[in-house]
Amino acid sequence: MNEVNIICPHSPELHNVTEINPDNGLSLLPKQDEKLILEEIFEDMFEQIEADLAKADSPEVVFSKYLWVIKMKEKAIDNVKATASKLIQDIEDWQSKKIQQNQGQIDFLCTSMHNYLRQKNLKSLQLAPGTIGVRKQQDKILIIDEELFYEKADSQLLRHIPEAYEPDMKKIKEHIKDSGVVPEGIDVKSQDPKFYYKIN
């Protein structure tokens, strides 16, 4: 495992941040992107901030620390998402490649056995591991001229699909705002104010 030493702005001590080594086949970030690894904020720091808030003359100073921590955590979340996205894509590419390789080999073997059955005019052949055979399939129906089909088709060949309706929440909100009338079957529930933060 590679270790990168990071100095936390609120602590004089060095802390280790570990990442998955590319050599194990689960490379999360290119080597040149190691500089994107963010500072880790430990639990004791939050305890210290709580203590600072309790004795601080100016809560604004402590809340500034809070916002700094939030900013770092949001960057960490973005980094996790980017790393996970790359890992998922790498896994999906690997899966697709391996499935394609194995399926290609399966198709080759099946073609060889199918050709043998046709040459021997056999419908099936029982073997120790299993049975191989040729089974007739139902005809596949294709509509090559949809307009002509609808024009000439008997009604029994058609099925009716009714239109589907569902509430349009955006339009309902606009209707209530513009008219002040709440449609029947609708309830408007007030919500408590929601806390927000904004990082510069």
C-alpha positions as CSV (number, residue, x, y, z in Angstrom):
1,M,0.0,0.0,0.0
2,N,1.2,3.5,-0.8
3,E,1.1,6.0,2.0
4,V,1.0,9.8,1.6
5,N,1.8,11.9,4.6
6,I,-0.6,14.8,5.1
7,I,-0.3,17.7,7.6
8,C,-3.8,18.5,9.0
9,P,-4.2,22.3,9.3
10,H,-5.5,21.9,12.9
11,S,-2.9,19.4,14.1
12,P,0.9,19.5,14.2
13,E,1.0,15.7,13.8
14,L,1.5,13.8,10.6
15,H,-1.2,11.4,9.6
16,N,-1.2,8.6,7.0
17,V,-3.7,8.4,4.2
18,T,-3.7,5.1,2.4
19,E,-5.0,4.3,-1.1
20,I,-5.3,1.1,-3.0
21,N,-2.1,0.2,-4.9
22,P,-2.5,0.1,-8.7
23,D,-0.6,-3.1,-8.7
24,N,-3.5,-5.1,-7.2
25,G,-5.7,-4.5,-10.3
26,L,-8.1,-2.1,-8.7
27,S,-6.4,1.2,-9.6
28,L,-8.6,4.0,-8.4
29,L,-6.6,7.0,-9.5
30,P,-3.7,7.5,-11.9
31,K,-0.4,7.9,-10.2
32,Q,-0.1,11.6,-11.2
33,D,-3.4,12.3,-9.5
34,E,-2.1,11.5,-6.0
35,K,-2.0,15.2,-5.3
36,L,-5.8,15.1,-5.3
37,I,-5.9,13.1,-2.0
38,L,-7.5,15.4,0.5
39,E,-6.7,16.0,4.2
40,E,-8.4,13.6,6.6
41,I,-10.3,15.2,9.5
42,F,-10.3,13.0,12.6
43,E,-13.0,12.7,15.3
44,D,-10.9,14.3,18.0
45,M,-10.9,17.5,15.9
46,F,-14.7,17.6,16.1
47,E,-14.5,17.2,19.8
48,Q,-12.1,20.1,20.0
49,I,-14.4,22.3,17.9
50,E,-17.3,21.5,20.3
51,A,-15.1,22.5,23.2
52,D,-14.0,25.7,21.4
53,L,-17.7,26.6,20.8
54,A,-18.6,26.1,24.4
55,K,-15.9,28.5,25.6
56,A,-15.7,30.9,22.6
57,D,-16.5,34.5,22.9
58,S,-17.4,34.6,19.2
59,P,-19.4,31.7,17.8
60,E,-18.6,33.1,14.3
61,V,-15.0,32.0,14.7
62,V,-16.0,28.4,15.5
63,F,-18.7,28.4,12.8
64,S,-16.0,29.4,10.3
65,K,-14.1,26.3,11.4
66,Y,-17.3,24.3,10.9
67,L,-17.7,25.6,7.3
68,W,-14.0,24.8,6.6
69,V,-14.5,21.3,7.8
70,I,-17.7,21.0,5.6
71,K,-15.8,22.3,2.6
72,M,-13.1,19.6,3.1
73,K,-15.7,16.9,3.6
74,E,-17.5,17.9,0.4
75,K,-14.3,17.7,-1.5
76,A,-13.7,14.3,0.0
77,I,-17.2,13.2,-1.1
78,D,-16.5,14.4,-4.6
79,N,-13.2,12.5,-4.6
80,V,-15.0,9.4,-3.4
81,K,-17.6,9.7,-6.1
82,A,-15.0,10.2,-8.8
83,T,-12.9,7.3,-7.5
84,A,-15.9,5.0,-7.3
85,S,-17.1,6.0,-10.8
86,K,-13.7,5.1,-12.3
87,L,-13.6,1.8,-10.4
88,I,-17.1,0.9,-11.5
89,Q,-16.3,1.7,-15.1
90,D,-13.1,-0.4,-14.9
91,I,-15.0,-3.3,-13.4
92,E,-17.7,-3.0,-16.1
93,D,-15.1,-2.9,-18.9
94,W,-13.4,-5.9,-17.4
95,Q,-16.7,-7.8,-17.0
96,S,-17.7,-7.0,-20.6
97,K,-14.4,-8.2,-22.0
98,K,-14.4,-11.4,-20.0
99,I,-18.0,-12.2,-20.8
100,Q,-17.3,-11.6,-24.5
101,Q,-14.3,-13.8,-24.5
102,N,-16.1,-16.7,-22.8
103,Q,-19.2,-16.3,-24.8
104,G,-17.2,-16.3,-28.0
105,Q,-15.6,-19.6,-27.0
106,I,-19.1,-21.0,-26.1
107,D,-20.5,-20.0,-29.5
108,F,-17.5,-21.6,-31.3
109,L,-18.1,-24.9,-29.4
110,C,-21.8,-24.8,-30.0
111,T,-21.3,-24.2,-33.7
112,S,-19.0,-27.2,-34.0
113,M,-21.5,-29.5,-32.2
114,H,-24.4,-28.1,-34.3
115,N,-22.5,-28.8,-37.5
116,Y,-21.9,-32.3,-36.4
117,L,-25.6,-33.0,-35.7
118,R,-26.5,-31.6,-39.1
119,Q,-23.9,-33.7,-40.9
120,K,-25.1,-36.8,-39.1
121,N,-28.8,-35.8,-39.5
122,L,-29.3,-36.1,-35.8
123,K,-31.9,-34.3,-33.7
124,S,-30.2,-34.9,-30.4
125,L,-27.3,-36.7,-28.9
126,Q,-27.0,-37.8,-25.3
127,L,-23.5,-37.6,-23.7
128,A,-22.2,-38.2,-20.2
129,P,-22.1,-34.5,-19.2
130,G,-25.4,-33.7,-20.9
131,T,-27.4,-33.6,-24.1
132,I,-27.0,-31.7,-27.3
133,G,-29.7,-31.3,-29.9
134,V,-31.5,-29.2,-32.5
135,R,-35.0,-27.9,-31.6
136,K,-37.4,-26.3,-34.0
137,Q,-38.3,-22.7,-33.1
138,Q,-41.5,-20.8,-33.7
139,D,-41.7,-18.5,-36.6
140,K,-40.8,-14.9,-35.8
141,I,-43.4,-12.3,-36.8
142,L,-42.1,-9.0,-38.2
143,I,-44.2,-5.9,-39.1
144,I,-42.4,-4.6,-42.2
145,D,-45.1,-2.0,-43.1
146,E,-46.9,-0.7,-40.0
147,E,-49.1,1.7,-41.8
148,L,-50.4,-0.9,-44.2
149,F,-51.0,-3.3,-41.4
150,Y,-53.1,-0.9,-39.4
151,E,-55.1,-0.1,-42.6
152,K,-55.9,-3.7,-43.4
153,A,-55.8,-5.5,-40.1
154,D,-58.9,-7.0,-38.5
155,S,-59.7,-5.5,-35.1
156,Q,-59.1,-8.8,-33.5
157,L,-55.4,-8.5,-34.4
158,L,-55.1,-5.2,-32.4
159,R,-55.1,-4.5,-28.7
160,H,-56.1,-1.2,-27.1
161,I,-53.6,0.4,-24.8
162,P,-55.3,3.2,-22.8
163,E,-53.5,6.4,-22.1
164,A,-51.8,6.6,-18.8
165,Y,-52.2,9.6,-16.4
166,E,-50.2,10.6,-13.4
167,P,-50.1,13.7,-11.3
168,D,-47.9,16.5,-12.7
169,M,-46.5,17.9,-9.4
170,K,-45.0,20.9,-11.1
171,K,-48.2,22.0,-12.7
172,I,-50.2,21.3,-9.5
173,K,-47.8,23.7,-7.6
174,E,-48.2,26.3,-10.3
175,H,-52.0,26.0,-10.2
176,I,-52.1,26.4,-6.5
177,K,-49.7,29.4,-6.6
178,D,-51.6,31.2,-9.4
179,S,-55.2,30.5,-8.3
180,G,-54.8,29.9,-4.6
181,V,-57.1,26.9,-5.1
182,V,-56.0,23.5,-3.9
183,P,-57.4,20.7,-6.1
184,E,-59.6,18.0,-4.5
185,G,-57.5,15.1,-3.3
186,I,-54.5,17.3,-2.7
187,D,-53.1,18.3,0.6
188,V,-50.6,21.1,1.1
189,K,-48.3,20.5,4.1
190,S,-46.1,23.2,5.4
191,Q,-42.5,22.2,6.1
192,D,-40.2,23.5,8.8
193,P,-37.4,25.9,7.7
194,K,-34.4,24.0,6.3
195,F,-30.9,24.9,7.4
196,Y,-28.5,25.6,4.6
197,Y,-24.9,26.5,4.1
198,K,-22.9,28.0,1.3
199,I,-19.2,27.6,0.7
200,N,-17.3,30.4,-1.0
